[in-house]
Amino acid sequence: MNEVKKPKRPLIYYYVIVLLVLLVFNFLCMPLMAERRIQEVDYNTFVSMANAGEIGQVELQQSENRILFTNSDGTAIYKTGMVDDPELTQRLLDSGAKFSGEIIEQASPFLTFLLSWVLPILVFIWLGQYMSKKLMEKAGGPNSLAFGMGKSSAKVYVKSSEGIKFSDVAGEDEAKEALAEVVDYLHNPGKYREVGAAMPKGILLVGPPGTGKTMLAKAVAGEANVPFFSMSGSEFVEMFVGMGAAKVRDLFKQAKAKTPCIVFIDEIDAIGKKRDNQIGGNDEREQTLNQLLTEMDGFEENSGVMLLAATNRPDSLDPALTRPGRFDRRVPVELPDLKGREEILKVHARKIKYTDDVDFNKIARMASGASGAELANIINEAALRAVRTGRGAANEADFEESIETVIAGYQKKNAILTDAEKKVVAYHEVGHALVAAKQTNSAPVQKITIVPRTSGALGYTMQVEEGNHYLMSREELENRIATFTGGRAAEELVFGLVTTGASNDIEQATKIARAMITQYGMSDEFGMTAMETVQNRYLGGDSSLSCSPETQTAIDRAVSKLIETQHAKAKKILSDNRAKLDEIAGTLYERESITGEEFMRILNA
């Protein structure tokens, strides 16, 4: 969509322009006006006027090598060059001329006072009144706070041939269906009135970052072909109390004047957080929220104004904001599934050139858990890699490498491992892959590499899920923990030592084990008891225990026991397949990277 903006210049801009004009006038124009009143004559004329007694005042300016003098009545000023004349002083005394320290070259004192003092003051007074009038008009009248500080800075989008449509948004079919109903209502409100149906006053888009909430809102604007007001929640927050509320009033005033229209507030949690009674709370934010609640209640039924908002912290919103009658509908915009990831990749791949051998289904399976923004980044990285290698189109290898770049970072060209470290990393990564392959319900291995990455990983094992998994059994979670401990188990089995390379594996295994016990009820000791609550699940899922200190100690012991059990299982798997472990690790040590097909071929040989 095209954004329509009016050019705005700060007040200081106009004052600087006026000041420069006055300085030029005083320092250039005034001296020129004064210079035009002085007549230049030759020295003979000066001598003749002195002998005739026609000189009134005279000034000898030796530094400038000139003589200034007036006629006898002082109505004209003359100047001439100074020559070597020993009788000059006596001649002037005989003529009756009066020696003066300064002959007035400028205009009359009254005119000088008017031009130098009165005119600048009048100009600045006029400029101040003019700018105050303009600011008050923009702010909606003289009663507006701080002359426009309460003016809404919402961006207005209008129809554009290059605007985003629903066809440009993939992977969120449920969200598009809910929003398509809004577009249809704005186009054909009559058929809804006939049934007696009323559209929601507000629609709240919730989901993790990068899933396309803002893009969906722009797609609604592109499809609806109505005025679209876009503003971020943080833009309502001002330093002075009352400014945010004034912006809300002005925003909805503009919206009601252009119905039917859509108002979109991005990151609404900036002003919509729950109110509390804590001392020192943000009065400005609460007043802004109260004004927003009032404006939403003020909408008449079927008024043609639709409010969209987006947030990734729905749990923090005030209940008065999310109740029916305000934000009636909540539209989840979740991470895309396998089919959604494939569609998103194809949509973004329209912008680049790629070869016919690219399998987007395979790329989508490799990018499990990626958001729409990350998938767009993967497509762009593949195109950049094709350019770096001097090719005119991206191939499947570019896409696979771009996934590794997004997940683990770029390859470190200057990181050189010693032979001993390289061998330890090779056994570590093969340990992960071998434990995963020998367990049931584990994702197949896609690639194993010991090439260091900029994220700090010295190597990694990529596993690819065959399909979508919405439920995970206790056995599958235990197998994942065993796979995470497979790297450390290989180090202990082959080298009899432990390294720091398993730090991230331990973190991931501990996270799964703790969730099994405190959230999923998969512990024989605690049973179906929830002892941990998750907050901000769209922003990392911060958790907090809600149990006694004694129970927390018991949970820690149960987590350690669960991990140790799976660690022992991983060591047994590797011990039973020691020959394959050595063979695959040797191949990986020599080649640095092997594919999943090569790994399975060696394993099954």
C-alpha positions as CSV (number, residue, x, y, z in Angstrom):
1,M,0.0,0.0,0.0
2,N,1.1,3.6,-0.5
3,E,1.6,5.7,2.6
4,V,0.3,9.3,2.3
5,K,2.4,11.7,4.5
6,K,2.2,15.4,4.7
7,P,5.7,17.1,4.9
8,K,6.3,18.5,8.3
9,R,9.0,21.0,9.3
10,P,9.8,21.9,12.8
11,L,9.1,25.4,14.2
12,I,12.9,26.1,14.5
13,Y,13.2,25.8,10.7
14,Y,11.1,28.9,10.2
15,Y,12.9,30.9,12.9
16,V,16.2,30.1,11.4
17,I,15.1,31.3,8.0
18,V,13.8,34.6,9.4
19,L,17.0,35.1,11.4
20,L,19.2,34.5,8.3
21,V,17.1,37.0,6.3
22,L,17.5,39.7,9.0
23,L,21.3,39.1,9.3
24,V,21.7,39.4,5.5
25,F,19.6,42.6,5.5
26,N,21.6,44.2,8.4
27,F,25.1,43.2,7.3
28,L,24.8,43.5,3.5
29,C,21.8,45.6,2.5
30,M,22.2,48.4,5.2
31,P,25.8,49.1,4.3
32,L,25.0,49.1,0.6
33,M,22.2,51.6,1.2
34,A,24.6,53.8,3.2
35,E,27.3,53.5,0.5
36,R,24.9,54.8,-2.2
37,R,24.6,58.1,-0.3
38,I,28.3,58.9,-0.6
39,Q,29.5,60.7,-3.7
40,E,33.1,60.1,-4.9
41,V,35.0,63.2,-6.2
42,D,38.6,63.9,-7.2
43,Y,41.1,65.6,-5.0
44,N,41.0,68.8,-7.1
45,T,37.3,69.2,-6.5
46,F,38.0,68.7,-2.7
47,V,40.7,71.5,-2.9
48,S,38.4,73.8,-4.8
49,M,35.5,73.3,-2.3
50,A,38.0,73.9,0.6
51,N,39.3,77.2,-0.9
52,A,35.7,78.3,-1.6
53,G,34.6,77.6,2.0
54,E,32.0,75.0,0.9
55,I,33.1,72.2,3.3
56,G,31.1,71.7,6.5
57,Q,32.7,68.7,8.3
58,V,35.7,66.7,7.4
59,E,37.2,63.3,8.5
60,L,40.6,62.1,7.6
61,Q,40.7,58.3,7.5
62,Q,44.4,57.5,7.1
63,S,43.9,53.8,7.7
64,E,41.7,53.6,4.6
65,N,43.6,56.3,2.8
66,R,40.6,58.5,2.1
67,I,38.9,61.8,3.2
68,L,35.2,62.1,4.0
69,F,33.6,65.5,4.0
70,T,30.2,67.2,3.7
71,N,29.0,70.3,2.0
72,S,28.5,73.5,4.1
73,D,24.9,72.6,5.0
74,G,25.6,68.9,5.6
75,T,23.1,67.6,3.1
76,A,25.6,65.6,1.0
77,I,28.6,63.4,1.8
78,Y,31.7,63.2,-0.4
79,K,34.8,61.1,-0.4
80,T,38.2,61.4,-2.1
81,G,41.5,59.8,-2.1
82,M,44.2,61.1,0.3
83,V,47.4,62.4,-1.3
84,D,50.7,63.8,0.1
85,D,49.6,67.4,0.8
86,P,51.6,69.1,3.6
87,E,49.2,72.2,3.5
88,L,46.1,70.0,3.9
89,T,45.4,70.8,7.5
90,Q,46.0,74.5,7.3
91,R,43.9,74.7,4.2
92,L,41.0,73.1,6.0
93,L,41.4,75.3,9.0
94,D,41.4,78.4,6.8
95,S,38.2,77.2,5.0
96,G,36.3,77.0,8.3
97,A,35.7,73.2,8.1
98,K,35.2,71.4,11.3
99,F,37.1,68.2,12.0
100,S,34.9,65.3,13.0
101,G,35.7,61.9,14.5
102,E,32.9,60.2,12.6
103,I,30.7,61.3,9.7
104,I,27.3,59.4,9.7
105,E,27.3,57.1,6.7
106,Q,24.1,55.2,7.4
107,A,20.6,56.3,7.0
108,S,18.9,58.6,9.4
109,P,18.9,57.4,13.1
110,F,15.1,57.0,13.0
111,L,15.2,54.9,9.8
112,T,18.1,52.8,11.3
113,F,16.1,52.2,14.5
114,L,13.1,51.1,12.5
115,L,15.0,48.7,10.2
116,S,17.4,47.2,12.9
117,W,15.0,46.9,15.9
118,V,11.4,47.4,15.1
119,L,11.2,45.4,11.9
120,P,12.8,42.2,13.4
121,I,10.6,42.3,16.5
122,L,7.4,42.6,14.3
123,V,8.6,39.8,12.0
124,F,9.1,37.4,15.0
125,I,5.8,38.3,16.5
126,W,4.0,37.7,13.3
127,L,5.8,34.4,12.8
128,G,4.9,33.2,16.3
129,Q,1.3,34.0,15.8
130,Y,1.2,32.4,12.4
131,M,2.8,29.1,13.6
132,S,0.6,29.0,16.7
133,K,-2.5,29.3,14.5
134,K,-1.3,26.5,12.3
135,L,-0.5,24.2,15.2
136,M,-3.9,24.8,16.8
137,E,-5.6,24.1,13.5
138,K,-3.8,20.8,13.2
139,A,-4.5,19.9,16.8
140,G,-8.2,20.4,16.4
141,G,-8.7,23.8,18.1
142,P,-7.2,26.1,20.7
143,N,-8.2,23.7,23.5
144,S,-5.9,21.0,22.3
145,L,-3.0,20.2,24.7
146,A,0.4,21.7,23.8
147,F,-0.7,22.7,20.3
148,G,-0.7,19.4,18.6
149,M,1.1,17.1,21.0
150,G,-2.2,15.3,21.2
151,K,-2.4,15.0,17.4
152,S,-2.5,11.4,16.2
153,S,0.4,10.4,14.1
154,A,-1.4,7.5,12.4
155,K,-0.3,6.6,8.9
156,V,-3.1,6.5,6.4
157,Y,-2.8,3.9,3.6
158,V,-4.8,4.2,0.4
159,K,-5.4,1.8,-2.5
160,S,-2.4,0.7,-4.5
161,S,-1.9,-1.6,-7.4
162,E,1.1,-3.1,-5.6
163,G,-0.6,-3.5,-2.2
164,I,-0.5,-6.8,-0.2
165,K,-3.4,-9.1,-0.9
166,F,-4.5,-12.3,0.8
167,S,-2.8,-14.2,-2.0
168,D,0.5,-12.8,-0.8
169,V,0.0,-14.3,2.7
170,A,0.4,-18.1,3.0
171,G,0.3,-20.6,5.8
172,E,-2.4,-18.9,7.9
173,D,-5.6,-20.1,6.3
174,E,-7.7,-19.9,9.5
175,A,-6.6,-16.4,10.2
176,K,-7.3,-15.3,6.5
177,E,-10.8,-16.9,6.7
178,A,-11.6,-14.9,9.8
179,L,-10.3,-11.7,8.3
180,A,-11.9,-12.3,4.9
181,E,-15.3,-12.1,6.7
182,V,-14.4,-8.6,7.8
183,V,-13.5,-7.6,4.3
184,D,-16.8,-9.0,3.0
185,Y,-18.7,-7.1,5.7
186,L,-17.1,-3.8,4.7
187,H,-18.1,-4.4,1.1
188,N,-21.5,-5.8,1.6
189,P,-22.9,-4.8,5.0
190,G,-26.5,-5.2,3.9
191,K,-26.6,-9.0,3.8
192,Y,-25.4,-9.0,7.4
193,R,-28.0,-6.5,8.5
194,E,-30.8,-8.6,6.9
195,V,-29.9,-11.6,9.1
196,G,-29.4,-9.3,12.2
197,A,-25.7,-10.2,12.5
198,A,-23.3,-7.6,13.8
199,M,-19.6,-7.8,13.1
200,P,-17.1,-7.7,16.0
201,K,-16.0,-4.3,17.0
202,G,-12.4,-5.4,17.4
203,I,-10.3,-8.3,16.2
204,L,-7.1,-9.2,18.1
205,L,-4.3,-10.9,16.2
206,V,-2.1,-12.9,18.6
207,G,0.9,-15.1,17.9
208,P,4.7,-15.4,18.1
209,P,7.0,-12.8,16.5
210,G,7.5,-13.1,12.8
211,T,4.3,-15.1,12.0
212,G,2.8,-12.3,9.9
213,K,0.3,-10.4,12.1
214,T,1.1,-7.0,10.6
215,M,1.2,-8.4,7.1
216,L,-2.3,-9.9,7.6
217,A,-3.5,-6.5,8.7
218,K,-2.0,-4.9,5.5
219,A,-3.6,-7.6,3.4
220,V,-7.0,-6.7,4.9
221,A,-6.4,-3.1,3.9
222,G,-5.4,-4.2,0.4
223,E,-8.5,-6.4,0.0
224,A,-11.0,-4.1,1.6
225,N,-10.1,-1.0,-0.5
226,V,-11.1,1.3,2.4
227,P,-9.0,3.9,4.3
228,F,-6.6,2.1,6.7
229,F,-5.2,3.9,9.7
230,S,-2.0,2.2,11.1
231,M,-0.4,3.2,14.4
232,S,1.9,1.5,16.9
233,G,0.9,1.2,20.5
234,S,4.1,2.9,21.6
235,E,3.2,6.0,19.6
236,F,0.4,6.8,22.1
237,V,2.8,7.0,25.0
238,E,3.9,10.6,25.7
239,M,5.9,12.3,28.4
240,F,2.9,14.4,29.7
241,V,-0.2,12.9,31.2
242,G,-3.1,13.3,28.9
243,M,-1.2,13.4,25.6
244,G,-1.9,9.7,24.8
245,A,-5.6,10.0,25.5
246,A,-5.7,13.1,23.2
247,K,-4.1,11.0,20.4
248,V,-6.6,8.3,20.9
249,R,-9.5,10.8,20.6
250,D,-8.0,12.3,17.5
251,L,-7.4,8.9,15.8
252,F,-11.0,7.8,16.3
253,K,-12.2,11.2,15.2
254,Q,-10.4,10.8,11.9
255,A,-11.7,7.2,11.6
256,K,-15.3,8.1,12.1
257,A,-15.0,10.8,9.5
258,K,-13.9,8.3,6.9
259,T,-16.2,5.3,7.5
260,P,-16.1,2.6,6.4
261,C,-12.4,2.2,7.4
262,I,-10.0,0.0,9.4
263,V,-7.9,1.1,12.4
264,F,-4.9,-1.1,13.1
265,I,-2.9,-0.8,16.3
266,D,0.3,-2.8,16.3
267,E,1.8,-4.0,19.6
268,I,-1.2,-2.9,21.6
269,D,0.2,-4.3,24.8
270,A,2.3,-1.1,25.0
271,I,-0.9,0.7,26.2
272,G,-3.2,-2.2,27.0
273,K,-1.5,-3.8,30.0
274,K,-3.5,-4.8,33.0
275,R,-4.2,-2.0,35.4
276,D,-3.1,-2.4,39.0
277,N,-3.1,-0.5,42.3
278,Q,0.7,-0.2,42.6
279,I,2.1,3.1,43.8
280,G,3.9,4.9,41.1
281,G,2.1,3.3,38.2
282,N,2.1,4.8,34.8
283,D,-0.9,7.2,34.9
284,E,-0.3,8.3,31.3
285,R,-0.6,4.7,30.0
286,E,-3.7,4.0,32.1
287,Q,-5.4,7.2,30.9
288,T,-4.6,6.2,27.3
289,L,-6.1,2.8,27.9
290,N,-9.2,4.3,29.6
291,Q,-9.7,6.6,26.6
292,L,-9.3,3.6,24.2
293,L,-12.0,1.6,26.1
294,T,-14.3,4.6,26.0
295,E,-13.9,5.1,22.3
296,M,-14.6,1.4,21.6
297,D,-17.7,1.5,23.6
298,G,-18.7,4.7,21.8
299,F,-18.9,2.9,18.5
300,E,-22.5,2.6,17.3
301,E,-23.6,-0.8,15.9
302,N,-22.5,-1.3,12.3
303,S,-20.8,2.1,12.1
304,G,-18.3,0.8,9.5
305,V,-15.2,1.3,11.7
306,M,-13.3,-1.9,12.3
307,L,-10.5,-2.1,14.9
308,L,-7.6,-4.5,14.4
309,A,-4.8,-5.0,16.9
310,A,-1.8,-7.2,17.1
311,T,0.3,-8.5,20.1
312,N,2.5,-11.3,21.1
313,R,1.6,-10.9,24.8
314,P,-2.1,-11.5,25.0
315,D,-1.9,-12.6,28.7
316,S,-0.8,-9.2,29.8
317,L,-3.8,-7.3,28.3
318,D,-6.4,-5.8,30.5
319,P,-9.6,-7.9,30.9
320,A,-11.7,-4.8,30.1
321,L,-10.0,-4.6,26.7
322,T,-10.5,-8.2,25.7
323,R,-14.1,-8.6,26.9
324,P,-16.9,-9.2,24.4
325,G,-18.1,-5.8,23.1
326,R,-14.6,-4.5,22.6
327,F,-12.2,-7.1,21.1
328,D,-14.9,-9.7,20.4
329,R,-12.7,-12.0,18.3
330,R,-9.2,-13.4,18.9
331,V,-7.5,-14.7,15.8
332,P,-4.4,-16.9,16.5
333,V,-1.5,-16.5,14.1
334,E,0.6,-19.5,15.0
335,L,3.8,-20.9,13.6
336,P,3.0,-22.6,10.3
337,D,2.8,-26.3,9.9
338,L,4.5,-28.4,7.2
339,K,2.0,-27.5,4.5
340,G,2.0,-23.8,5.6
341,R,5.8,-23.6,5.5
342,E,5.8,-25.1,2.0
343,E,3.3,-22.5,0.8
344,I,5.2,-19.6,2.5
345,L,8.4,-20.7,0.8
346,K,6.7,-20.8,-2.6
347,V,5.2,-17.3,-2.0
348,H,8.5,-15.8,-1.2
349,A,10.3,-17.8,-3.9
350,R,8.3,-15.8,-6.5
351,K,10.7,-12.9,-5.9
352,I,13.9,-14.8,-6.8
353,K,15.1,-17.1,-9.6
354,Y,15.6,-20.8,-8.7
355,T,16.3,-24.0,-10.6
356,D,13.6,-26.7,-11.3
357,D,15.2,-29.3,-8.9
358,V,14.2,-27.4,-5.7
359,D,12.0,-29.5,-3.5
360,F,10.1,-27.0,-1.3
361,N,8.5,-29.9,0.7
362,K,12.0,-31.1,1.7
363,I,13.1,-27.5,2.5
364,A,9.9,-27.1,4.6
365,R,10.6,-30.3,6.6
366,M,14.2,-29.1,7.2
367,A,12.9,-25.7,8.5
368,S,10.7,-27.2,11.2
369,G,9.5,-24.6,13.7
370,A,10.5,-21.7,11.5
371,S,8.2,-18.6,11.4
372,G,7.1,-16.8,8.2
373,A,9.8,-14.1,8.7
374,E,12.5,-16.8,9.1
375,L,11.3,-18.6,6.0
376,A,11.5,-15.3,4.1
377,N,15.1,-14.9,5.4
378,I,15.9,-18.4,4.2
379,I,14.8,-17.6,0.7
380,N,16.8,-14.4,0.7
381,E,19.9,-16.2,2.0
382,A,19.6,-18.8,-0.8
383,A,19.5,-16.0,-3.4
384,L,22.5,-14.3,-1.9
385,R,24.5,-17.5,-1.8
386,A,23.7,-18.0,-5.5
387,V,25.0,-14.5,-6.3
388,R,28.2,-15.1,-4.2
389,T,29.0,-18.3,-6.2
390,G,28.4,-16.6,-9.5
391,R,25.2,-18.3,-10.6
392,G,22.0,-16.8,-12.0
393,A,19.6,-19.0,-10.0
394,A,19.4,-20.6,-6.6
395,N,19.5,-24.4,-6.4
396,E,18.5,-26.8,-3.7
397,A,22.0,-26.8,-2.2
398,D,21.7,-23.0,-1.7
399,F,18.4,-23.5,0.2
400,E,19.8,-26.2,2.4
401,E,22.9,-24.1,3.2
402,S,20.6,-21.1,3.9
403,I,18.7,-23.1,6.5
404,E,22.0,-24.0,8.2
405,T,23.0,-20.4,8.1
406,V,19.7,-19.2,9.8
407,I,19.9,-22.0,12.3
408,A,23.6,-22.2,13.2
409,G,25.2,-19.2,11.5
410,Y,27.8,-18.9,8.7
411,Q,30.7,-21.2,8.4
412,K,33.8,-20.0,10.3
413,K,36.5,-19.9,7.7
414,N,39.3,-19.1,10.2
415,A,38.3,-21.7,12.9
416,I,40.8,-24.5,12.6
417,L,40.3,-27.4,15.0
418,T,43.2,-29.6,16.1
419,D,43.1,-33.3,15.1
420,A,42.2,-34.3,18.6
421,E,39.3,-31.8,18.8
422,K,38.1,-32.7,15.4
423,K,37.9,-36.4,16.3
424,V,36.1,-35.6,19.5
425,V,33.5,-33.5,17.7
426,A,33.1,-36.2,15.0
427,Y,32.3,-38.9,17.6
428,H,30.1,-36.4,19.5
429,E,27.9,-35.7,16.5
430,V,27.8,-39.3,15.3
431,G,26.7,-40.3,18.8
432,H,23.6,-38.0,18.5
433,A,22.8,-39.5,15.0
434,L,23.4,-43.1,16.0
435,V,21.2,-42.9,19.1
436,A,18.5,-41.2,17.1
437,A,18.6,-43.8,14.3
438,K,18.5,-46.8,16.7
439,Q,15.4,-45.6,18.6
440,T,11.8,-45.8,17.4
441,N,9.7,-42.7,16.8
442,S,12.8,-40.5,16.3
443,A,13.2,-38.2,13.4
444,P,15.6,-39.4,10.7
445,V,19.0,-37.8,10.3
446,Q,19.3,-35.3,7.5
447,K,22.9,-34.1,7.8
448,I,25.9,-34.4,10.1
449,T,28.7,-31.9,10.0
450,I,31.7,-30.9,12.0
451,V,32.2,-27.5,10.3
452,P,32.3,-24.8,12.9
453,R,29.6,-22.1,12.7
454,T,29.5,-18.5,13.8
455,S,26.9,-19.3,16.5
456,G,29.6,-21.1,18.4
457,A,28.6,-24.7,17.4
458,L,31.6,-26.8,16.4
459,G,29.2,-29.2,14.6
460,Y,25.6,-30.3,14.6
461,T,23.3,-33.1,13.6
462,M,20.2,-32.1,11.7
463,Q,17.1,-34.2,12.2
464,V,14.0,-33.8,10.0
465,E,10.5,-34.7,11.0
466,E,8.6,-36.7,8.4
467,G,5.3,-34.9,9.1
468,N,3.4,-32.7,11.6
469,H,3.4,-33.8,15.2
470,Y,0.9,-32.1,17.4
471,L,1.0,-34.7,20.2
472,M,4.1,-36.3,21.7
473,S,4.1,-39.4,23.9
474,R,6.2,-40.0,26.9
475,E,8.3,-42.5,24.9
476,E,9.0,-39.9,22.2
477,L,10.1,-37.3,24.8
478,E,12.4,-39.8,26.5
479,N,13.9,-40.7,23.1
480,R,14.6,-37.0,22.5
481,I,16.4,-36.8,25.9
482,A,18.4,-39.9,25.0
483,T,19.4,-38.3,21.6
484,F,20.6,-35.1,23.3
485,T,22.8,-37.2,25.7
486,G,24.2,-39.3,22.9
487,G,27.0,-36.8,22.2
488,R,28.3,-36.9,25.8
489,A,27.8,-40.7,25.9
490,A,30.1,-41.1,22.8
491,E,32.8,-38.9,24.4
492,E,32.7,-41.0,27.6
493,L,32.7,-44.3,25.7
494,V,35.5,-43.6,23.2
495,F,37.8,-41.1,25.0
496,G,36.9,-41.6,28.6
497,L,36.4,-37.9,29.1
498,V,33.8,-35.2,29.0
499,T,34.0,-31.8,27.2
500,T,32.1,-28.5,27.1
501,G,30.6,-29.4,23.7
502,A,27.5,-30.9,25.4
503,S,26.4,-27.7,27.1
504,N,23.5,-26.9,24.8
505,D,22.5,-30.6,24.7
506,I,22.3,-30.7,28.5
507,E,20.2,-27.5,28.5
508,Q,17.7,-28.9,26.0
509,A,17.5,-32.3,27.8
510,T,16.9,-30.6,31.1
511,K,14.2,-28.4,29.7
512,I,12.3,-31.4,28.3
513,A,12.7,-33.5,31.4
514,R,11.5,-30.7,33.7
515,A,8.5,-30.0,31.5
516,M,7.6,-33.7,31.6
517,I,7.5,-33.7,35.3
518,T,6.0,-30.3,36.1
519,Q,3.7,-29.6,33.2
520,Y,2.8,-32.8,31.4
521,G,2.1,-35.1,34.4
522,M,4.6,-37.8,33.1
523,S,6.1,-38.6,36.5
524,D,5.3,-41.7,38.5
525,E,6.2,-39.8,41.7
526,F,4.0,-36.7,41.2
527,G,1.4,-38.0,38.9
528,M,-1.1,-35.6,37.2
529,T,-0.2,-32.5,39.1
530,A,0.8,-29.2,37.5
531,M,3.5,-27.6,39.5
532,E,4.7,-25.0,36.9
533,T,2.9,-22.3,35.0
534,V,4.0,-20.9,31.7
535,Q,3.8,-17.2,30.9
536,N,4.4,-15.3,27.7
537,R,4.3,-18.5,25.7
538,Y,4.7,-16.6,22.5
539,L,8.0,-14.9,23.8
540,G,10.0,-17.9,25.0
541,G,7.5,-19.2,27.6
542,D,8.9,-18.1,30.9
543,S,7.9,-20.6,33.6
544,S,7.5,-20.3,37.4
545,L,7.1,-23.1,39.9
546,S,4.1,-23.0,42.2
547,C,4.9,-25.5,44.9
548,S,6.7,-25.8,48.2
549,P,10.5,-25.7,48.6
550,E,10.4,-29.4,49.5
551,T,8.6,-30.3,46.3
552,Q,11.0,-28.3,44.3
553,T,13.9,-30.3,45.7
554,A,12.0,-33.5,44.8
555,I,11.5,-32.2,41.3
556,D,15.2,-31.5,40.9
557,R,16.0,-35.1,41.9
558,A,13.4,-36.5,39.6
559,V,14.8,-34.5,36.6
560,S,18.3,-35.7,37.3
561,K,17.1,-39.3,37.6
562,L,15.2,-39.1,34.3
563,I,18.2,-37.6,32.4
564,E,20.6,-40.2,33.9
565,T,18.3,-43.0,32.9
566,Q,18.2,-41.8,29.3
567,H,22.0,-41.2,29.4
568,A,22.6,-44.8,30.4
569,K,20.3,-45.9,27.5
570,A,22.3,-43.9,25.0
571,K,25.6,-45.3,26.2
572,K,24.2,-48.8,25.9
573,I,23.0,-48.1,22.3
574,L,26.5,-46.8,21.4
575,S,28.2,-49.8,23.1
576,D,26.1,-52.3,21.2
577,N,27.0,-50.5,17.9
578,R,30.6,-49.5,18.6
579,A,31.9,-50.7,15.2
580,K,29.4,-48.6,13.3
581,L,30.2,-45.7,15.6
582,D,33.9,-45.9,14.7
583,E,33.2,-46.4,11.0
584,I,30.8,-43.4,10.7
585,A,32.9,-41.2,12.9
586,G,36.0,-41.9,10.7
587,T,34.1,-41.1,7.5
588,L,32.8,-37.8,9.1
589,Y,36.4,-37.0,10.3
590,E,37.7,-37.3,6.8
591,R,34.9,-35.6,4.9
592,E,33.6,-33.1,7.6
593,S,30.0,-33.4,6.4
594,I,27.9,-36.4,5.4
595,T,24.2,-36.5,4.3
596,G,21.5,-38.6,6.0
597,E,21.5,-41.0,3.1
598,E,25.2,-41.7,3.4
599,F,24.8,-42.1,7.1
600,M,22.1,-44.7,6.7
601,R,23.9,-46.5,4.0
602,I,27.0,-47.0,6.2
603,L,24.8,-47.9,9.2
604,N,22.9,-50.6,7.2
605,A,25.8,-52.0,5.3
